[in-house]
Each structure stands twice: as structure tokens, then as C-alpha cells.
Amino acid sequence: MIVDFHSHSHESDGSLAPQALADFMLERGVEAFSITDHDTVSAYDSLTVAPGVRMVRGLEINTTYAGNEVHILGYAMRSSDTALDALLASNRAARDARARKMVERLRAAGYAITYDDVVREGAASKALGRPHVAKALMRSGAIPHVDYAFRHLLSYGKPAFAASEHVTPADAVAAIKAAGGVAVLAHPGRLRDARVIEAAVNWGIDGLEVFYPRHDRSDVARLRASAIRHGLLMTAGADFHDIRYHTAGVGMEVEEADIQPFLERVL
């Protein structure tokens, strides 16, 4: 079965409009999907799909925990929830402040870009992020490609890195569930500290993103075992942003038995 419950439109740091991304999913034979923009659900404001298409309302909340950036995916929340809306607004404000800090540090390092340059790169976005800073640098001619910015300027320990100051994952999980949704720990195989998975169980996490392009076979086996041990749902997502950098496109092929419990919860 081909599914994809992790993707990004230009409402956060992806390149496609929400409708174009949804159409891309269907073109690639994805049978059930979600658009999970960072800290916003605005992708769903004007999105339409044909009757019978299995689409799950979703988002990805960036959080900070014990020196780790932890991403929490939320699915099937109510279309409007005051507490969740406030949490997302707080995160978006933190994103804006972080972008300004990165620009200040880049300028101090001799790169002639401005905050307005970053905003222009994210003109359609409700949530500024490092990709917008990287694209502004590339457009200015200062760097050859976006990956260069992450490798040499914007990552931890690099000259323009600015730490995230997001909400806690426990608060994100609580807000998603209070809004009637299902909370999932995103790409756990990428975490610097594997103990975060055990902590997530205490936060009340509902599932793990077991199937992910950067999870190798040993990661999948370990995460599947962890999901079974803790009674968690399993999900799958390609984390697609832009076909120039995510050339495999959208969709993850998984065993239907692995994903069916999640589908039953959110559809």
C-alpha cells in the first residue's frame, strides 16, 4: 500500500501549493495522505479533493526538549481549536525571531542579505524557517545551493546557527490530543538522543513514524519493535518539500497491516 502522512507545501517550507501537492500525491498513486506543514494548518483552507480520496488533516509542530529539536505530527484535529491555535501562533512568532537572529549573524559574517529577503522567499508561507534563509542566500549569489547553507552556515555549531525556542513536545502532544487529534513522533530515527522515544511515551504520544526515507532496515526494525512494545500506532511519510531536493517524490510503500490501525483512528 502506498501512503504518505508527512509532506510540506509552500504554506511552510515546501515549494508546491497545497492543491498542487495533493494532486501530486494522486498522480503518484498515493492511496492515503496528509499535508503536514510546520506550525500551521492553512494548507487546508482552500484545498479540495475528489470524493473518496483519503486525506487526513495534519500538521507538524516543532518543539524543543533537552537540547533536542523534536517534531510532533498531529492528525485529524478539529478544524478550529483555541488552545492549539494559540500554541501554533507562539511557535510561528518564535520562528520569526529565529529568522531575524540568523540574518543578523549572517550579516555579521559578511553576507549581504536582509530579513525582507527571507520574507520574500517565504511569501506564501505562514511559518518561516531555515530553508527560506538558505534560499535567500542562494538567490543573492552568496552560495551555490541550499544544501551549502545548511552544511556550512545554518546548522548547529556553524556561524549563523540560532537555537530553536519552540514549545515543549509534551505541550504539543497535549494540544493535539485536546483538539481531538492523534499525536505521532516524527522521524524518530533522526533523533540525536534515542531516549526521547521513551519520554514521548510519557507525554502520551499515540504513534511513531516508523517508515521514513532516512530510516534504514535496522531503524525500521528497532522502531517497529518499540511501537509494538508500547502499543503505539505506526505511520509512514516521505517528508517531501521540493522535487529538486527530494527527488524520490512522495509516497511510501508499506504493508497495509502496519498502517491499518492508524487509518482506523484518523479516517
C-alpha positions in Angstrom: 0.0 0.0 0.0 1.3 3.5 -0.9 0.7 6.2 1.7 2.3 9.4 2.8 1.4 11.2 6.1 4.3 13.7 6.1 4.7 16.4 3.4 5.1 20.1 3.2 3.5 22.8 1.0 4.5 26.4 0.4 2.4 27.2 3.5 5.5 26.3 5.5 8.8 25.4 3.8 7.7 23.3 0.8 7.7 24.5 -2.8 4.3 23.4 -4.1 0.9 25.0 -3.4 -1.3 22.7 -1.3 -3.6 21.8 -4.2 -0.6 21.0 -6.4 0.9 18.8 -3.6 -2.4 17.0 -3.2 -2.6 16.5 -6.9 1.0 15.2 -7.0 0.0 12.6 -4.3 -2.8 11.3 -6.5 -0.6 11.3 -9.6 2.0 9.2 -7.8 -0.7 6.6 -6.8 -0.7 7.6 -3.1 -3.8 6.0 -1.5 -4.0 8.0 1.7 -2.1 11.1 2.6 -1.7 14.2 4.7 -0.1 17.6 4.3 1.8 18.4 7.5 3.1 21.9 7.3 5.2 23.2 10.1 3.1 25.0 12.8 0.2 25.8 10.5 -2.9 24.0 9.1 -3.5 26.8 6.5 -2.9 24.3 3.7 -6.5 23.1 4.2 -8.1 26.5 3.9 -8.8 26.1 0.2 -7.9 22.5 -0.6 -10.3 20.3 -2.4 -10.1 16.6 -3.2 -12.4 14.3 -5.1 -14.9 12.3 -3.2 -13.4 9.1 -1.9 -9.9 10.4 -1.7 -8.5 9.5 1.7 -6.9 12.7 3.0 -6.1 13.3 6.7 -5.9 16.9 8.1 -2.4 17.2 9.6 0.5 19.4 10.7 4.0 19.2 12.1 4.8 21.0 15.3 8.4 21.9 16.0 9.3 21.5 19.7 12.4 21.8 21.9 13.3 19.2 24.5 16.6 18.8 26.5 18.7 20.2 23.7 16.9 18.3 21.0 14.6 19.6 18.3 11.7 17.2 18.4 9.0 17.2 15.8 5.5 16.1 16.6 3.0 15.3 13.9 -0.7 15.8 14.5 -3.6 14.3 12.6 -7.4 14.6 12.5 -7.6 17.6 14.8 -10.8 19.7 14.9 -10.7 22.4 12.2 -10.5 25.1 14.9 -9.3 24.8 18.5 -8.4 27.8 20.6 -5.6 26.2 22.6 -4.0 24.6 19.6 -4.3 27.8 17.6 -2.5 29.7 20.3 0.3 27.2 20.6 0.9 27.4 16.8 0.9 31.2 16.9 3.5 31.1 19.6 5.7 28.8 17.6 5.3 31.0 14.5 6.4 34.0 16.4 9.5 32.0 17.6 10.3 31.1 14.0 10.2 34.7 13.0 12.5 35.7 15.8 14.9 32.9 14.9 15.0 34.0 11.3 15.9 37.5 12.3 18.7 36.2 14.5 20.1 34.1 11.6 20.0 37.1 9.3 21.9 39.2 11.9 24.6 36.6 12.3 24.9 36.2 8.5 25.3 39.9 8.1 28.0 39.9 10.8 29.8 37.2 8.9 29.7 39.3 5.7 26.7 38.0 3.9 24.6 40.9 2.4 21.1 39.6 3.0 18.2 41.1 4.9 15.2 39.9 6.8 13.0 41.2 4.0 14.9 38.9 1.6 13.9 35.9 3.7 10.3 37.0 3.9 10.2 37.2 0.1 11.4 33.6 -0.2 8.6 32.6 2.1 6.0 34.9 0.6 3.3 32.2 0.7 4.5 30.7 4.0 2.8 31.1 7.4 5.9 29.7 9.1 9.4 31.0 8.3 12.3 28.5 8.6 15.9 27.9 7.7 15.1 26.8 4.1 13.8 30.4 3.5 17.1 31.8 4.8 19.0 29.4 2.7 17.1 30.3 -0.4 17.6 34.0 0.2 21.4 33.3 0.4 21.3 31.3 -2.8 19.3 34.0 -4.6 21.8 36.6 -3.6 24.5 34.6 -5.2 26.4 34.1 -2.0 26.2 30.3 -2.0 25.9 27.7 -4.8 22.9 25.8 -3.4 20.6 25.4 -0.4 22.5 22.4 1.0 25.6 24.6 1.3 23.8 26.9 3.7 22.8 24.0 6.0 26.3 22.4 5.9 28.3 25.5 6.4 26.2 28.2 7.9 22.9 27.3 9.5 23.4 24.1 11.4 24.5 23.6 15.0 28.0 24.9 15.5 28.0 27.0 12.3 28.4 30.8 12.2 24.7 31.7 11.6 23.1 29.0 13.7 20.3 30.1 16.1 18.8 27.7 18.5 15.1 27.0 18.3 12.9 28.3 21.1 9.7 26.3 20.4 7.1 24.9 22.7 7.8 21.7 24.5 6.8 18.3 22.9 4.6 17.5 26.0 2.6 20.7 25.4 2.4 19.9 21.6 1.1 16.4 22.3 -1.4 17.6 24.8 -2.7 20.3 22.5 -3.1 17.9 19.6 -5.0 15.4 21.7 -7.1 18.0 23.4 -8.2 19.1 19.8 -9.3 15.5 19.2 -6.3 14.5 17.2 -3.6 11.8 17.1 0.0 12.7 18.0 2.9 11.0 16.4 6.7 11.3 16.9 8.2 12.3 13.6 11.3 10.6 12.1 12.5 9.1 15.4 15.4 7.5 13.7 16.9 11.0 13.2 16.9 11.9 16.9 20.3 12.5 18.5 19.0 11.0 21.7 17.0 7.8 21.4 15.7 8.2 25.0 13.3 10.8 23.5 11.2 7.9 22.4 10.7 6.7 25.9 10.0 10.2 27.0 7.4 10.5 24.3 5.5 7.6 25.7 5.2 9.5 29.0 4.0 12.6 27.1 1.1 10.4 25.8 2.3 10.0 22.2 0.0 7.9 20.1 2.4 6.7 17.4 5.8 6.6 15.8 6.7 7.5 12.2 8.4 4.1 11.7 8.6 4.3 7.9 10.7 7.2 6.6 13.2 7.6 3.8 16.2 8.0 6.1 15.4 5.1 8.3 17.4 2.1 7.3 16.3 -1.5 7.9 17.8 -1.6 11.4 16.0 1.6 12.2 12.7 0.3 11.0 13.1 -3.0 12.9 14.0 -1.1 16.1 11.2 1.4 15.8 8.6 -1.3 14.9 9.6 -3.2 18.0 9.3 -0.1 20.1 5.9 0.7 18.7 4.7 -2.9 19.4 6.2 -2.8 22.9 4.4 0.4 23.8 1.2 -0.2 21.9 1.8 2.7 19.5 0.4 3.3 16.0 2.9 3.1 13.1 2.9 5.8 10.3 4.8 6.4 7.2 5.9 9.6 5.4 8.3 10.9 2.8 8.8 14.3 4.3 8.6 15.8 0.9 9.4 19.5 0.4 10.7 20.1 -3.1 11.3 17.8 -6.1 14.8 19.5 -6.6 16.0 18.2 -3.3 13.6 15.3 -2.6 13.9 13.6 -6.0 12.1 10.4 -4.9 8.9 12.4 -4.7 6.0 11.5 -2.5 4.7 8.2 -1.2 6.0 5.3 1.0 5.2 1.7 0.2 4.2 -0.2 3.4 2.4 -3.3 4.4 -1.3 -2.5 4.8 -1.4 -4.4 8.2 1.2 -2.0 9.6 -0.7 1.2 8.7 -4.3 0.0 9.1 -4.6 0.7 12.9 -3.6 4.4 12.1 -6.0 4.6 9.3 -8.8 3.4 11.5 -8.0 6.1 14.0 -7.9 9.1 11.7 -10.3 8.3 8.8 
